[in-house]
Amino acid sequence: MFKNLQNSVFIGLGIGVIVPGVLVSIIWYFMHRYVFLAKADLLLIGAIAVNAIFMHYFFNQNKEQIGRGIISATFLWAFLFFFYKINQ
């Protein structure tokens, strides 16, 4: 499915932002719906860590530019998580 993607940093950035974004949205919903998950910030880190799986896959497929875009998106997500924890 991903083998036909063009080797571009912007495609990697898109993958690295969208996939964890969907997961974080789902986790955020459950964190606010169920009281016992209110302090489960490790779930948010896990959603962001999904990017490691994608990085590993694309680096093994010799799509280094996509992997670099995913790394960049991971740093953006880490900054947002840090900002969230400081303001909490």
PyMOL Python script that loads the backbone (N, CA, C, O; Angstrom):
from pymol import cmd

cmd.read_pdbstr("""\
ATOM      1  N   MET A   1       0.819  -1.185   0.000  1.00  0.00           N
ATOM      2  CA  MET A   1       0.000   0.000   0.000  1.00  0.00           C
ATOM      3  C   MET A   1       0.868   1.256   0.000  1.00  0.00           C
ATOM      4  O   MET A   1       0.573   2.208  -0.723  1.00  0.00           O
ATOM      5  N   PHE A   2       1.928   1.271   0.796  1.00  0.00           N
ATOM      6  CA  PHE A   2       2.775   2.447   0.885  1.00  0.00           C
ATOM      7  C   PHE A   2       3.971   2.400  -0.057  1.00  0.00           C
ATOM      8  O   PHE A   2       4.725   3.370  -0.143  1.00  0.00           O
ATOM      9  N   LYS A   3       4.157   1.293  -0.764  1.00  0.00           N
ATOM     10  CA  LYS A   3       5.341   1.142  -1.616  1.00  0.00           C
ATOM     11  C   LYS A   3       5.325   2.087  -2.805  1.00  0.00           C
ATOM     12  O   LYS A   3       6.389   2.431  -3.321  1.00  0.00           O
ATOM     13  N   ASN A   4       4.161   2.513  -3.253  1.00  0.00           N
ATOM     14  CA  ASN A   4       4.067   3.375  -4.427  1.00  0.00           C
ATOM     15  C   ASN A   4       4.139   4.855  -4.102  1.00  0.00           C
ATOM     16  O   ASN A   4       4.020   5.687  -5.001  1.00  0.00           O
ATOM     17  N   LEU A   5       4.331   5.204  -2.832  1.00  0.00           N
ATOM     18  CA  LEU A   5       4.408   6.613  -2.456  1.00  0.00           C
ATOM     19  C   LEU A   5       5.708   7.228  -2.955  1.00  0.00           C
ATOM     20  O   LEU A   5       6.767   6.600  -2.947  1.00  0.00           O
ATOM     21  N   GLN A   6       5.590   8.465  -3.384  1.00  0.00           N
ATOM     22  CA  GLN A   6       6.778   9.213  -3.797  1.00  0.00           C
ATOM     23  C   GLN A   6       7.617   9.502  -2.554  1.00  0.00           C
ATOM     24  O   GLN A   6       7.068   9.810  -1.496  1.00  0.00           O
ATOM     25  N   ASN A   7       8.923   9.406  -2.671  1.00  0.00           N
ATOM     26  CA  ASN A   7       9.847   9.613  -1.560  1.00  0.00           C
ATOM     27  C   ASN A   7       9.997  11.110  -1.304  1.00  0.00           C
ATOM     28  O   ASN A   7      10.893  11.749  -1.854  1.00  0.00           O
ATOM     29  N   SER A   8       9.119  11.669  -0.466  1.00  0.00           N
ATOM     30  CA  SER A   8       9.090  13.101  -0.219  1.00  0.00           C
ATOM     31  C   SER A   8       8.941  13.357   1.280  1.00  0.00           C
ATOM     32  O   SER A   8       8.219  12.646   1.979  1.00  0.00           O
ATOM     33  N   VAL A   9       9.632  14.377   1.750  1.00  0.00           N
ATOM     34  CA  VAL A   9       9.548  14.758   3.159  1.00  0.00           C
ATOM     35  C   VAL A   9       8.130  15.198   3.509  1.00  0.00           C
ATOM     36  O   VAL A   9       7.651  14.919   4.608  1.00  0.00           O
ATOM     37  N   PHE A  10       7.463  15.872   2.599  1.00  0.00           N
ATOM     38  CA  PHE A  10       6.114  16.379   2.875  1.00  0.00           C
ATOM     39  C   PHE A  10       5.099  15.251   3.024  1.00  0.00           C
ATOM     40  O   PHE A  10       4.160  15.370   3.811  1.00  0.00           O
ATOM     41  N   ILE A  11       5.270  14.174   2.293  1.00  0.00           N
ATOM     42  CA  ILE A  11       4.394  13.017   2.461  1.00  0.00           C
ATOM     43  C   ILE A  11       4.626  12.404   3.838  1.00  0.00           C
ATOM     44  O   ILE A  11       3.673  12.037   4.524  1.00  0.00           O
ATOM     45  N   GLY A  12       5.886  12.292   4.242  1.00  0.00           N
ATOM     46  CA  GLY A  12       6.200  11.789   5.574  1.00  0.00           C
ATOM     47  C   GLY A  12       5.665  12.691   6.664  1.00  0.00           C
ATOM     48  O   GLY A  12       5.178  12.216   7.690  1.00  0.00           O
ATOM     49  N   LEU A  13       5.753  13.989   6.446  1.00  0.00           N
ATOM     50  CA  LEU A  13       5.213  14.938   7.417  1.00  0.00           C
ATOM     51  C   LEU A  13       3.700  14.774   7.545  1.00  0.00           C
ATOM     52  O   LEU A  13       3.155  14.829   8.648  1.00  0.00           O
ATOM     53  N   GLY A  14       3.030  14.574   6.422  1.00  0.00           N
ATOM     54  CA  GLY A  14       1.587  14.352   6.448  1.00  0.00           C
ATOM     55  C   GLY A  14       1.208  13.080   7.185  1.00  0.00           C
ATOM     56  O   GLY A  14       0.284  13.079   7.999  1.00  0.00           O
ATOM     57  N   ILE A  15       1.920  12.000   6.900  1.00  0.00           N
ATOM     58  CA  ILE A  15       1.656  10.731   7.592  1.00  0.00           C
ATOM     59  C   ILE A  15       1.921  10.886   9.082  1.00  0.00           C
ATOM     60  O   ILE A  15       1.144  10.421   9.915  1.00  0.00           O
ATOM     61  N   GLY A  16       3.028  11.547   9.407  1.00  0.00           N
ATOM     62  CA  GLY A  16       3.409  11.713  10.805  1.00  0.00           C
ATOM     63  C   GLY A  16       2.510  12.638  11.597  1.00  0.00           C
ATOM     64  O   GLY A  16       2.508  12.588  12.827  1.00  0.00           O
ATOM     65  N   VAL A  17       1.753  13.473  10.927  1.00  0.00           N
ATOM     66  CA  VAL A  17       0.819  14.369  11.623  1.00  0.00           C
ATOM     67  C   VAL A  17      -0.581  13.756  11.677  1.00  0.00           C
ATOM     68  O   VAL A  17      -1.244  13.827  12.712  1.00  0.00           O
ATOM     69  N   ILE A  18      -1.030  13.167  10.593  1.00  0.00           N
ATOM     70  CA  ILE A  18      -2.414  12.694  10.500  1.00  0.00           C
ATOM     71  C   ILE A  18      -2.658  11.439  11.335  1.00  0.00           C
ATOM     72  O   ILE A  18      -3.636  11.383  12.081  1.00  0.00           O
ATOM     73  N   VAL A  19      -1.792  10.435  11.224  1.00  0.00           N
ATOM     74  CA  VAL A  19      -2.039   9.173  11.936  1.00  0.00           C
ATOM     75  C   VAL A  19      -2.061   9.374  13.450  1.00  0.00           C
ATOM     76  O   VAL A  19      -3.026   8.957  14.091  1.00  0.00           O
ATOM     77  N   PRO A  20      -1.034   9.999  14.054  1.00  0.00           N
ATOM     78  CA  PRO A  20      -1.144  10.238  15.497  1.00  0.00           C
ATOM     79  C   PRO A  20      -2.257  11.226  15.858  1.00  0.00           C
ATOM     80  O   PRO A  20      -2.822  11.154  16.950  1.00  0.00           O
ATOM     81  N   GLY A  21      -2.570  12.146  14.943  1.00  0.00           N
ATOM     82  CA  GLY A  21      -3.655  13.091  15.206  1.00  0.00           C
ATOM     83  C   GLY A  21      -4.985  12.390  15.395  1.00  0.00           C
ATOM     84  O   GLY A  21      -5.759  12.743  16.285  1.00  0.00           O
ATOM     85  N   VAL A  22      -5.249  11.409  14.571  1.00  0.00           N
ATOM     86  CA  VAL A  22      -6.491  10.632  14.705  1.00  0.00           C
ATOM     87  C   VAL A  22      -6.474   9.850  16.019  1.00  0.00           C
ATOM     88  O   VAL A  22      -7.468   9.824  16.744  1.00  0.00           O
ATOM     89  N   LEU A  23      -5.340   9.214  16.320  1.00  0.00           N
ATOM     90  CA  LEU A  23      -5.241   8.439  17.555  1.00  0.00           C
ATOM     91  C   LEU A  23      -5.359   9.320  18.794  1.00  0.00           C
ATOM     92  O   LEU A  23      -6.035   8.957  19.756  1.00  0.00           O
ATOM     93  N   VAL A  24      -4.701  10.476  18.769  1.00  0.00           N
ATOM     94  CA  VAL A  24      -4.781  11.401  19.900  1.00  0.00           C
ATOM     95  C   VAL A  24      -6.211  11.900  20.072  1.00  0.00           C
ATOM     96  O   VAL A  24      -6.671  12.060  21.202  1.00  0.00           O
ATOM     97  N   SER A  25      -6.913  12.145  18.992  1.00  0.00           N
ATOM     98  CA  SER A  25      -8.306  12.592  19.085  1.00  0.00           C
ATOM     99  C   SER A  25      -9.180  11.544  19.754  1.00  0.00           C
ATOM    100  O   SER A  25     -10.011  11.869  20.602  1.00  0.00           O
ATOM    101  N   ILE A  26      -8.994  10.300  19.375  1.00  0.00           N
ATOM    102  CA  ILE A  26      -9.772   9.213  19.976  1.00  0.00           C
ATOM    103  C   ILE A  26      -9.433   9.079  21.461  1.00  0.00           C
ATOM    104  O   ILE A  26     -10.328   8.946  22.296  1.00  0.00           O
ATOM    105  N   ILE A  27      -8.150   9.113  21.782  1.00  0.00           N
ATOM    106  CA  ILE A  27      -7.730   8.996  23.180  1.00  0.00           C
ATOM    107  C   ILE A  27      -8.225  10.183  23.990  1.00  0.00           C
ATOM    108  O   ILE A  27      -8.664  10.017  25.128  1.00  0.00           O
ATOM    109  N   TRP A  28      -8.159  11.370  23.420  1.00  0.00           N
ATOM    110  CA  TRP A  28      -8.630  12.580  24.100  1.00  0.00           C
ATOM    111  C   TRP A  28     -10.114  12.452  24.447  1.00  0.00           C
ATOM    112  O   TRP A  28     -10.540  12.824  25.541  1.00  0.00           O
ATOM    113  N   TYR A  29     -10.891  11.924  23.509  1.00  0.00           N
ATOM    114  CA  TYR A  29     -12.317  11.724  23.754  1.00  0.00           C
ATOM    115  C   TYR A  29     -12.532  10.785  24.943  1.00  0.00           C
ATOM    116  O   TYR A  29     -13.325  11.080  25.837  1.00  0.00           O
ATOM    117  N   PHE A  30     -11.819   9.646  24.948  1.00  0.00           N
ATOM    118  CA  PHE A  30     -11.990   8.681  26.030  1.00  0.00           C
ATOM    119  C   PHE A  30     -11.444   9.209  27.357  1.00  0.00           C
ATOM    120  O   PHE A  30     -11.971   8.870  28.416  1.00  0.00           O
ATOM    121  N   MET A  31     -10.399  10.033  27.315  1.00  0.00           N
ATOM    122  CA  MET A  31      -9.860  10.601  28.551  1.00  0.00           C
ATOM    123  C   MET A  31     -10.863  11.546  29.208  1.00  0.00           C
ATOM    124  O   MET A  31     -10.906  11.645  30.434  1.00  0.00           O
ATOM    125  N   HIS A  32     -11.653  12.225  28.420  1.00  0.00           N
ATOM    126  CA  HIS A  32     -12.642  13.147  28.972  1.00  0.00           C
ATOM    127  C   HIS A  32     -13.990  12.482  29.230  1.00  0.00           C
ATOM    128  O   HIS A  32     -14.838  13.045  29.923  1.00  0.00           O
ATOM    129  N   ARG A  33     -14.188  11.319  28.692  1.00  0.00           N
ATOM    130  CA  ARG A  33     -15.450  10.601  28.889  1.00  0.00           C
ATOM    131  C   ARG A  33     -15.400   9.706  30.125  1.00  0.00           C
ATOM    132  O   ARG A  33     -16.395   9.579  30.839  1.00  0.00           O
ATOM    133  N   TYR A  34     -14.253   9.088  30.381  1.00  0.00           N
ATOM    134  CA  TYR A  34     -14.109   8.157  31.503  1.00  0.00           C
ATOM    135  C   TYR A  34     -13.126   8.731  32.516  1.00  0.00           C
ATOM    136  O   TYR A  34     -12.009   9.113  32.169  1.00  0.00           O
ATOM    137  N   VAL A  35     -13.557   8.784  33.771  1.00  0.00           N
ATOM    138  CA  VAL A  35     -12.779   9.427  34.830  1.00  0.00           C
ATOM    139  C   VAL A  35     -11.463   8.711  35.083  1.00  0.00           C
ATOM    140  O   VAL A  35     -10.450   9.363  35.338  1.00  0.00           O
ATOM    141  N   PHE A  36     -11.454   7.378  35.017  1.00  0.00           N
ATOM    142  CA  PHE A  36     -10.239   6.641  35.345  1.00  0.00           C
ATOM    143  C   PHE A  36      -9.129   6.834  34.302  1.00  0.00           C
ATOM    144  O   PHE A  36      -7.979   6.480  34.558  1.00  0.00           O
ATOM    145  N   LEU A  37      -9.454   7.379  33.155  1.00  0.00           N
ATOM    146  CA  LEU A  37      -8.440   7.674  32.137  1.00  0.00           C
ATOM    147  C   LEU A  37      -8.010   9.138  32.130  1.00  0.00           C
ATOM    148  O   LEU A  37      -7.221   9.542  31.275  1.00  0.00           O
ATOM    149  N   ALA A  38      -8.510   9.929  33.060  1.00  0.00           N
ATOM    150  CA  ALA A  38      -8.243  11.368  33.047  1.00  0.00           C
ATOM    151  C   ALA A  38      -6.762  11.684  33.203  1.00  0.00           C
ATOM    152  O   ALA A  38      -6.286  12.674  32.648  1.00  0.00           O
ATOM    153  N   LYS A  39      -6.037  10.876  33.935  1.00  0.00           N
ATOM    154  CA  LYS A  39      -4.609  11.120  34.158  1.00  0.00           C
ATOM    155  C   LYS A  39      -3.721  10.158  33.359  1.00  0.00           C
ATOM    156  O   LYS A  39      -2.542  10.007  33.679  1.00  0.00           O
ATOM    157  N   ALA A  40      -4.253   9.527  32.357  1.00  0.00           N
ATOM    158  CA  ALA A  40      -3.514   8.531  31.585  1.00  0.00           C
ATOM    159  C   ALA A  40      -2.792   9.188  30.411  1.00  0.00           C
ATOM    160  O   ALA A  40      -3.087   8.905  29.250  1.00  0.00           O
ATOM    161  N   ASP A  41      -1.853  10.058  30.725  1.00  0.00           N
ATOM    162  CA  ASP A  41      -1.116  10.749  29.671  1.00  0.00           C
ATOM    163  C   ASP A  41      -0.191   9.830  28.888  1.00  0.00           C
ATOM    164  O   ASP A  41       0.239  10.169  27.785  1.00  0.00           O
ATOM    165  N   LEU A  42       0.113   8.680  29.449  1.00  0.00           N
ATOM    166  CA  LEU A  42       0.951   7.725  28.740  1.00  0.00           C
ATOM    167  C   LEU A  42       0.273   7.240  27.463  1.00  0.00           C
ATOM    168  O   LEU A  42       0.953   6.866  26.508  1.00  0.00           O
ATOM    169  N   LEU A  43      -1.041   7.240  27.435  1.00  0.00           N
ATOM    170  CA  LEU A  43      -1.771   6.879  26.219  1.00  0.00           C
ATOM    171  C   LEU A  43      -1.483   7.866  25.092  1.00  0.00           C
ATOM    172  O   LEU A  43      -1.368   7.476  23.930  1.00  0.00           O
ATOM    173  N   LEU A  44      -1.367   9.139  25.438  1.00  0.00           N
ATOM    174  CA  LEU A  44      -1.034  10.146  24.422  1.00  0.00           C
ATOM    175  C   LEU A  44       0.371   9.927  23.875  1.00  0.00           C
ATOM    176  O   LEU A  44       0.605  10.067  22.675  1.00  0.00           O
ATOM    177  N   ILE A  45       1.296   9.587  24.752  1.00  0.00           N
ATOM    178  CA  ILE A  45       2.659   9.304  24.297  1.00  0.00           C
ATOM    179  C   ILE A  45       2.663   8.081  23.389  1.00  0.00           C
ATOM    180  O   ILE A  45       3.387   8.046  22.394  1.00  0.00           O
ATOM    181  N   GLY A  46       1.856   7.080  23.731  1.00  0.00           N
ATOM    182  CA  GLY A  46       1.756   5.882  22.893  1.00  0.00           C
ATOM    183  C   GLY A  46       1.208   6.188  21.510  1.00  0.00           C
ATOM    184  O   GLY A  46       1.643   5.601  20.520  1.00  0.00           O
ATOM    185  N   ALA A  47       0.258   7.104  21.444  1.00  0.00           N
ATOM    186  CA  ALA A  47      -0.302   7.486  20.141  1.00  0.00           C
ATOM    187  C   ALA A  47       0.746   8.173  19.280  1.00  0.00           C
ATOM    188  O   ALA A  47       0.780   7.995  18.063  1.00  0.00           O
ATOM    189  N   ILE A  48       1.594   8.954  19.918  1.00  0.00           N
ATOM    190  CA  ILE A  48       2.662   9.626  19.176  1.00  0.00           C
ATOM    191  C   ILE A  48       3.762   8.639  18.803  1.00  0.00           C
ATOM    192  O   ILE A  48       4.407   8.782  17.764  1.00  0.00           O
ATOM    193  N   ALA A  49       3.974   7.637  19.653  1.00  0.00           N
ATOM    194  CA  ALA A  49       5.026   6.647  19.408  1.00  0.00           C
ATOM    195  C   ALA A  49       4.702   5.738  18.224  1.00  0.00           C
ATOM    196  O   ALA A  49       5.573   5.012  17.744  1.00  0.00           O
ATOM    197  N   VAL A  50       3.475   5.774  17.759  1.00  0.00           N
ATOM    198  CA  VAL A  50       3.109   4.994  16.568  1.00  0.00           C
ATOM    199  C   VAL A  50       3.974   5.421  15.379  1.00  0.00           C
ATOM    200  O   VAL A  50       4.213   4.636  14.461  1.00  0.00           O
ATOM    201  N   ASN A  51       4.431   6.651  15.404  1.00  0.00           N
ATOM    202  CA  ASN A  51       5.301   7.131  14.334  1.00  0.00           C
ATOM    203  C   ASN A  51       6.581   6.301  14.232  1.00  0.00           C
ATOM    204  O   ASN A  51       7.152   6.194  13.146  1.00  0.00           O
ATOM    205  N   ALA A  52       7.038   5.718  15.323  1.00  0.00           N
ATOM    206  CA  ALA A  52       8.243   4.886  15.283  1.00  0.00           C
ATOM    207  C   ALA A  52       8.035   3.670  14.389  1.00  0.00           C
ATOM    208  O   ALA A  52       8.960   3.240  13.700  1.00  0.00           O
ATOM    209  N   ILE A  53       6.838   3.121  14.397  1.00  0.00           N
ATOM    210  CA  ILE A  53       6.537   1.968  13.543  1.00  0.00           C
ATOM    211  C   ILE A  53       6.602   2.374  12.071  1.00  0.00           C
ATOM    212  O   ILE A  53       7.168   1.664  11.240  1.00  0.00           O
ATOM    213  N   PHE A  54       6.013   3.525  11.771  1.00  0.00           N
ATOM    214  CA  PHE A  54       6.051   4.008  10.394  1.00  0.00           C
ATOM    215  C   PHE A  54       7.471   4.368   9.960  1.00  0.00           C
ATOM    216  O   PHE A  54       7.856   4.091   8.824  1.00  0.00           O
ATOM    217  N   MET A  55       8.250   4.981  10.846  1.00  0.00           N
ATOM    218  CA  MET A  55       9.644   5.309  10.509  1.00  0.00           C
ATOM    219  C   MET A  55      10.416   4.044  10.183  1.00  0.00           C
ATOM    220  O   MET A  55      11.134   3.988   9.185  1.00  0.00           O
ATOM    221  N   HIS A  56      10.270   3.031  11.019  1.00  0.00           N
ATOM    222  CA  HIS A  56      10.976   1.768  10.794  1.00  0.00           C
ATOM    223  C   HIS A  56      10.594   1.161   9.444  1.00  0.00           C
ATOM    224  O   HIS A  56      11.456   0.694   8.700  1.00  0.00           O
ATOM    225  N   TYR A  57       9.317   1.172   9.140  1.00  0.00           N
ATOM    226  CA  TYR A  57       8.846   0.614   7.873  1.00  0.00           C
ATOM    227  C   TYR A  57       9.442   1.354   6.677  1.00  0.00           C
ATOM    228  O   TYR A  57       9.954   0.728   5.749  1.00  0.00           O
ATOM    229  N   PHE A  58       9.376   2.689   6.699  1.00  0.00           N
ATOM    230  CA  PHE A  58       9.835   3.447   5.541  1.00  0.00           C
ATOM    231  C   PHE A  58      11.356   3.438   5.405  1.00  0.00           C
ATOM    232  O   PHE A  58      11.872   3.465   4.287  1.00  0.00           O
ATOM    233  N   PHE A  59      12.071   3.401   6.507  1.00  0.00           N
ATOM    234  CA  PHE A  59      13.524   3.285   6.396  1.00  0.00           C
ATOM    235  C   PHE A  59      13.914   1.923   5.841  1.00  0.00           C
ATOM    236  O   PHE A  59      14.896   1.824   5.105  1.00  0.00           O
ATOM    237  N   ASN A  60      13.172   0.874   6.173  1.00  0.00           N
ATOM    238  CA  ASN A  60      13.440  -0.441   5.599  1.00  0.00           C
ATOM    239  C   ASN A  60      13.076  -0.509   4.119  1.00  0.00           C
ATOM    240  O   ASN A  60      13.644  -1.320   3.388  1.00  0.00           O
ATOM    241  N   GLN A  61      12.155   0.313   3.668  1.00  0.00           N
ATOM    242  CA  GLN A  61      11.758   0.369   2.260  1.00  0.00           C
ATOM    243  C   GLN A  61      12.647   1.330   1.462  1.00  0.00           C
ATOM    244  O   GLN A  61      12.366   1.599   0.294  1.00  0.00           O
ATOM    245  N   ASN A  62      13.707   1.846   2.073  1.00  0.00           N
ATOM    246  CA  ASN A  62      14.619   2.813   1.457  1.00  0.00           C
ATOM    247  C   ASN A  62      13.902   4.086   1.012  1.00  0.00           C
ATOM    248  O   ASN A  62      14.199   4.646  -0.044  1.00  0.00           O
ATOM    249  N   LYS A  63      12.969   4.524   1.825  1.00  0.00           N
ATOM    250  CA  LYS A  63      12.266   5.791   1.598  1.00  0.00           C
ATOM    251  C   LYS A  63      12.670   6.744   2.728  1.00  0.00           C
ATOM    252  O   LYS A  63      11.870   7.082   3.601  1.00  0.00           O
ATOM    253  N   GLU A  64      13.934   7.163   2.681  1.00  0.00           N
ATOM    254  CA  GLU A  64      14.510   7.958   3.764  1.00  0.00           C
ATOM    255  C   GLU A  64      13.848   9.318   3.908  1.00  0.00           C
ATOM    256  O   GLU A  64      13.715   9.819   5.025  1.00  0.00           O
ATOM    257  N   GLN A  65      13.435   9.918   2.816  1.00  0.00           N
ATOM    258  CA  GLN A  65      12.812  11.246   2.900  1.00  0.00           C
ATOM    259  C   GLN A  65      11.473  11.185   3.636  1.00  0.00           C
ATOM    260  O   GLN A  65      11.151  12.076   4.422  1.00  0.00           O
ATOM    261  N   ILE A  66      10.706  10.144   3.383  1.00  0.00           N
ATOM    262  CA  ILE A  66       9.447   9.978   4.109  1.00  0.00           C
ATOM    263  C   ILE A  66       9.728   9.765   5.593  1.00  0.00           C
ATOM    264  O   ILE A  66       9.040  10.327   6.445  1.00  0.00           O
ATOM    265  N   GLY A  67      10.736   8.956   5.900  1.00  0.00           N
ATOM    266  CA  GLY A  67      11.125   8.731   7.290  1.00  0.00           C
ATOM    267  C   GLY A  67      11.544  10.010   7.983  1.00  0.00           C
ATOM    268  O   GLY A  67      11.226  10.219   9.153  1.00  0.00           O
ATOM    269  N   ARG A  68      12.252  10.863   7.273  1.00  0.00           N
ATOM    270  CA  ARG A  68      12.662  12.146   7.852  1.00  0.00           C
ATOM    271  C   ARG A  68      11.467  13.057   8.115  1.00  0.00           C
ATOM    272  O   ARG A  68      11.447  13.785   9.108  1.00  0.00           O
ATOM    273  N   GLY A  69      10.485  13.021   7.242  1.00  0.00           N
ATOM    274  CA  GLY A  69       9.272  13.795   7.469  1.00  0.00           C
ATOM    275  C   GLY A  69       8.517  13.305   8.695  1.00  0.00           C
ATOM    276  O   GLY A  69       7.961  14.103   9.450  1.00  0.00           O
ATOM    277  N   ILE A  70       8.499  11.987   8.890  1.00  0.00           N
ATOM    278  CA  ILE A  70       7.834  11.418  10.061  1.00  0.00           C
ATOM    279  C   ILE A  70       8.588  11.805  11.333  1.00  0.00           C
ATOM    280  O   ILE A  70       7.965  12.087  12.357  1.00  0.00           O
ATOM    281  N   ILE A  71       9.911  11.822  11.280  1.00  0.00           N
ATOM    282  CA  ILE A  71      10.698  12.260  12.439  1.00  0.00           C
ATOM    283  C   ILE A  71      10.373  13.713  12.772  1.00  0.00           C
ATOM    284  O   ILE A  71      10.228  14.064  13.944  1.00  0.00           O
ATOM    285  N   SER A  72      10.258  14.549  11.759  1.00  0.00           N
ATOM    286  CA  SER A  72       9.919  15.961  11.994  1.00  0.00           C
ATOM    287  C   SER A  72       8.550  16.093  12.653  1.00  0.00           C
ATOM    288  O   SER A  72       8.373  16.884  13.579  1.00  0.00           O
ATOM    289  N   ALA A  73       7.591  15.321  12.174  1.00  0.00           N
ATOM    290  CA  ALA A  73       6.251  15.362  12.757  1.00  0.00           C
ATOM    291  C   ALA A  73       6.272  14.860  14.200  1.00  0.00           C
ATOM    292  O   ALA A  73       5.528  15.360  15.044  1.00  0.00           O
ATOM    293  N   THR A  74       7.116  13.884  14.480  1.00  0.00           N
ATOM    294  CA  THR A  74       7.222  13.372  15.843  1.00  0.00           C
ATOM    295  C   THR A  74       7.731  14.453  16.785  1.00  0.00           C
ATOM    296  O   THR A  74       7.252  14.561  17.914  1.00  0.00           O
ATOM    297  N   PHE A  75       8.695  15.254  16.341  1.00  0.00           N
ATOM    298  CA  PHE A  75       9.178  16.360  17.158  1.00  0.00           C
ATOM    299  C   PHE A  75       8.085  17.409  17.367  1.00  0.00           C
ATOM    300  O   PHE A  75       7.988  17.993  18.447  1.00  0.00           O
ATOM    301  N   LEU A  76       7.271  17.650  16.357  1.00  0.00           N
ATOM    302  CA  LEU A  76       6.147  18.583  16.525  1.00  0.00           C
ATOM    303  C   LEU A  76       5.154  18.069  17.563  1.00  0.00           C
ATOM    304  O   LEU A  76       4.696  18.827  18.417  1.00  0.00           O
ATOM    305  N   TRP A  77       4.823  16.779  17.488  1.00  0.00           N
ATOM    306  CA  TRP A  77       3.907  16.191  18.462  1.00  0.00           C
ATOM    307  C   TRP A  77       4.506  16.225  19.861  1.00  0.00           C
ATOM    308  O   TRP A  77       3.794  16.475  20.834  1.00  0.00           O
ATOM    309  N   ALA A  78       5.815  15.973  19.972  1.00  0.00           N
ATOM    310  CA  ALA A  78       6.463  16.015  21.286  1.00  0.00           C
ATOM    311  C   ALA A  78       6.399  17.421  21.877  1.00  0.00           C
ATOM    312  O   ALA A  78       6.180  17.580  23.078  1.00  0.00           O
ATOM    313  N   PHE A  79       6.587  18.438  21.042  1.00  0.00           N
ATOM    314  CA  PHE A  79       6.484  19.814  21.509  1.00  0.00           C
ATOM    315  C   PHE A  79       5.063  20.117  21.984  1.00  0.00           C
ATOM    316  O   PHE A  79       4.878  20.749  23.023  1.00  0.00           O
ATOM    317  N   LEU A  80       4.068  19.671  21.232  1.00  0.00           N
ATOM    318  CA  LEU A  80       2.680  19.893  21.633  1.00  0.00           C
ATOM    319  C   LEU A  80       2.354  19.183  22.942  1.00  0.00           C
ATOM    320  O   LEU A  80       1.632  19.728  23.777  1.00  0.00           O
ATOM    321  N   PHE A  81       2.875  17.982  23.128  1.00  0.00           N
ATOM    322  CA  PHE A  81       2.649  17.259  24.379  1.00  0.00           C
ATOM    323  C   PHE A  81       3.319  17.985  25.545  1.00  0.00           C
ATOM    324  O   PHE A  81       2.742  18.092  26.627  1.00  0.00           O
ATOM    325  N   PHE A  82       4.527  18.480  25.326  1.00  0.00           N
ATOM    326  CA  PHE A  82       5.236  19.243  26.353  1.00  0.00           C
ATOM    327  C   PHE A  82       4.444  20.493  26.723  1.00  0.00           C
ATOM    328  O   PHE A  82       4.305  20.814  27.903  1.00  0.00           O
ATOM    329  N   PHE A  83       3.929  21.195  25.727  1.00  0.00           N
ATOM    330  CA  PHE A  83       3.122  22.388  25.958  1.00  0.00           C
ATOM    331  C   PHE A  83       1.848  22.038  26.734  1.00  0.00           C
ATOM    332  O   PHE A  83       1.434  22.779  27.625  1.00  0.00           O
ATOM    333  N   TYR A  84       1.239  20.917  26.392  1.00  0.00           N
ATOM    334  CA  TYR A  84       0.036  20.455  27.092  1.00  0.00           C
ATOM    335  C   TYR A  84       0.341  20.167  28.549  1.00  0.00           C
ATOM    336  O   TYR A  84      -0.433  20.557  29.424  1.00  0.00           O
ATOM    337  N   LYS A  85       1.444  19.497  28.834  1.00  0.00           N
ATOM    338  CA  LYS A  85       1.795  19.140  30.216  1.00  0.00           C
ATOM    339  C   LYS A  85       2.136  20.369  31.043  1.00  0.00           C
ATOM    340  O   LYS A  85       1.819  20.419  32.232  1.00  0.00           O
ATOM    341  N   ILE A  86       2.769  21.350  30.443  1.00  0.00           N
ATOM    342  CA  ILE A  86       3.108  22.566  31.185  1.00  0.00           C
ATOM    343  C   ILE A  86       1.848  23.345  31.555  1.00  0.00           C
ATOM    344  O   ILE A  86       1.765  23.902  32.649  1.00  0.00           O
ATOM    345  N   ASN A  87       0.892  23.387  30.672  1.00  0.00           N
ATOM    346  CA  ASN A  87      -0.338  24.153  30.910  1.00  0.00           C
ATOM    347  C   ASN A  87      -1.399  23.382  31.686  1.00  0.00           C
ATOM    348  O   ASN A  87      -2.466  23.921  31.979  1.00  0.00           O
ATOM    349  N   GLN A  88      -1.124  22.165  32.009  1.00  0.00           N
ATOM    350  CA  GLN A  88      -2.111  21.343  32.709  1.00  0.00           C
ATOM    351  C   GLN A  88      -2.189  21.659  34.167  1.00  0.00           C
ATOM    352  O   GLN A  88      -2.975  21.048  34.891  1.00  0.00           O
TER     353      GLN A  88
END
""", "prot")
cmd.dss("prot")
cmd.show_as("cartoon", "prot")
cmd.util.cbc("prot")
cmd.orient("prot")
